[in-house]
């Protein structure tokens, strides 16, 4: 999922601040990391550490959304379902 989120973040288009276009810097893409739970080895968290990542993901009233985490999660969820079905058969 981390790799998919990073690939999605490579497609950022940038945004406008007033009339000036601001190109993406790659900071959010570089900040995407994975961590696991200390007590629960089946719990993993993939997330960016930039303070504005939620605005990029969800958009604002002045900037359209550029989702990168949810599409990665949706793809991972489908892969998980397929893996579970394969194990049951």
C-alpha positions as CSV (number, residue, x, y, z in Angstrom):
1,X,0.0,0.0,0.0
2,X,2.9,2.4,0.7
3,X,4.3,1.9,-2.7
4,X,0.9,2.5,-4.3
5,X,0.4,5.7,-2.2
6,X,3.8,6.9,-3.3
7,X,3.0,6.2,-7.0
8,X,-0.2,8.1,-6.6
9,X,1.6,11.1,-5.0
10,X,3.9,11.3,-8.0
11,X,0.8,12.5,-10.0
12,X,0.2,15.6,-7.9
13,X,-0.7,18.5,-10.2
14,X,0.2,21.4,-7.9
15,X,-2.2,24.2,-6.9
16,X,-2.8,28.0,-7.2
17,X,-2.1,30.4,-4.4
18,X,-4.0,33.4,-5.6
19,X,-3.0,33.8,-9.2
20,X,0.4,32.1,-8.8
21,X,0.8,28.4,-9.7
22,X,2.7,26.4,-7.1
23,X,4.4,23.3,-8.3
24,X,4.5,20.2,-6.1
25,X,7.7,19.8,-4.1
26,X,7.5,16.1,-3.5
27,X,7.6,16.5,0.3
28,X,4.3,14.6,0.9
29,X,5.5,11.8,-1.4
30,X,8.8,11.5,0.5
31,X,7.0,11.6,3.9
32,X,4.8,8.5,3.3
33,X,5.9,5.9,5.7
34,X,4.6,2.7,7.2
35,X,4.6,1.7,10.9
36,X,3.3,-1.3,12.8
37,X,1.6,-1.7,16.1
38,X,3.8,-2.7,19.0
39,X,1.1,-4.9,20.6
40,X,-0.7,-6.0,17.5
41,X,1.6,-7.3,14.8
42,X,-1.3,-7.4,12.2
43,X,-1.9,-3.6,12.5
44,X,0.0,-1.4,10.1
45,X,-0.4,2.3,9.3
46,X,0.6,3.9,6.1
47,X,0.5,7.7,6.3
48,X,2.2,10.9,5.2
49,X,3.7,13.2,7.8
50,X,3.3,16.5,6.2
51,X,0.8,18.7,8.0
52,X,-1.1,19.6,4.8
53,X,-1.5,16.0,3.4
54,X,-5.2,15.9,4.4
55,X,-5.9,19.1,2.3
56,X,-4.2,17.4,-0.7
57,X,-6.2,14.2,-0.2
58,X,-9.6,15.8,0.4
59,X,-9.2,19.2,-1.3
60,X,-10.4,22.5,0.0
61,X,-12.9,25.1,-1.2
62,X,-10.1,26.6,-3.3
63,X,-8.3,23.5,-4.4
64,X,-9.6,20.2,-5.9
65,X,-8.9,16.9,-4.1
66,X,-5.9,14.9,-5.3
67,X,-6.5,11.6,-3.5
68,X,-3.5,9.3,-3.0
69,X,-4.1,7.4,0.2
70,X,-7.7,6.2,-0.4
71,X,-7.1,4.8,-3.8
72,X,-4.1,2.9,-2.4
73,X,-6.2,1.6,0.5
74,X,-9.0,0.5,-1.9
75,X,-6.5,-1.4,-4.0
76,X,-5.0,-3.0,-1.0
77,X,-8.4,-4.0,0.4
78,X,-9.3,-5.8,-2.9
79,X,-5.9,-7.6,-2.8
80,X,-6.6,-8.7,0.8
81,X,-10.0,-10.1,-0.2
82,X,-8.5,-12.0,-3.0
83,X,-5.7,-13.4,-0.8
84,X,-8.3,-14.5,1.8
85,X,-10.5,-16.2,-0.8
86,X,-7.4,-18.0,-2.1
87,X,-6.5,-19.3,1.4
88,X,-10.0,-20.5,2.0
89,X,-10.2,-22.6,-1.2
